[in-house]
Amino acid sequence: MELIQVLFSEIYNAYFKAMAELLTSALDESLDTAKAMEIINHCAFKESFTVILDAIRNEEWLLMNRQYQTPLHNVPSQPFSLLQLRFLKTITLDPRLSLFGNIIDLPEDIEPLYTADDIYYFDQIKDGDPYKSEEYRRHFQEIHHALKHQKMLSVIYQGKAKRRHINVHPSKLEYSLKDDKFRLIAYWEGRSIILNLARIVECSELSDNCISSLPKMKKASVTVEIIDVRNALERAMLHFANYEKETRQISDTVYHMKCSYNKSDETEVLIRILSFGPMLRVLEPASFVKQINERLLRQAKLIKDYELIENHD
């Protein structure tokens, strides 16, 4: 009950946030009606300026007079609630957070809301990336910096067959929840490639800027029908979060989702759709439906051949 009270405490609502910004501006002696309305519209609701400005003009709150002057000497601040601290503590326990820089320093007596041991991922592969490895973190941050500043990367990559050295144009980082792995989507010799971060042996940023040399990728789209059973809709939104999509409701449990993607990512999109089983059905295009059917037929043949071998033995 205490956490619920803190979560819904009025000191964290939009009016308090707007008033804190107004008082901060008033301390700088830069507040007037125009700026007050701008702050209120940004921090609160569109109609809030009538309530807040009337309260200031009538000097109801005693924190500011009608000339936008305040008796306060210090900038107002909002303390973290216990729930917020526990949530932050939970985040700091995730080893993936350290990939993005310094970890938030919190008191040791703050209890997390939950830990990784409290969650069982029944559909996640157990050999995720080595997030605690210093080398892995260094590679991630180097790639992140190159993406931010649109620079090329020199990469030594350990493939399945051999190790090779390539200079690539980084496009984006992707995280696979199912595989618990980060992947770098990059362009090499005019085509899109996918590099697993855990397989990168060495990488360094090059001075070359890659904006003008990035190739134009061919776009494609697929429309699927989602049967919202066992939380399929929410899982689909999560699995396809990195793709541009449009979703509309057809009935209480049926949704249609149109997903746009780069043509080079088609195999990845196909695999993700297949992972949902009967909860997702491809509607169009016909070429994608054909690929789905071919994959399912190959899988059925493998199962049949395996059963024949088992029965023969």
Beta strands, then each sheet from edge to edge (+ up, - down):
strand 1: 151-158
strand 2: 163-176
strand 3: 181-188
strand 4: 191-196
strand 5: 200-209
strand 6: 219-227
strand 7: 244-249
strand 8: 254-262
strand 9: 280-284
sheet 1: 4+ 3- 2+ 1- 5+
sheet 2: 7+ 8- 6+ 9-
end
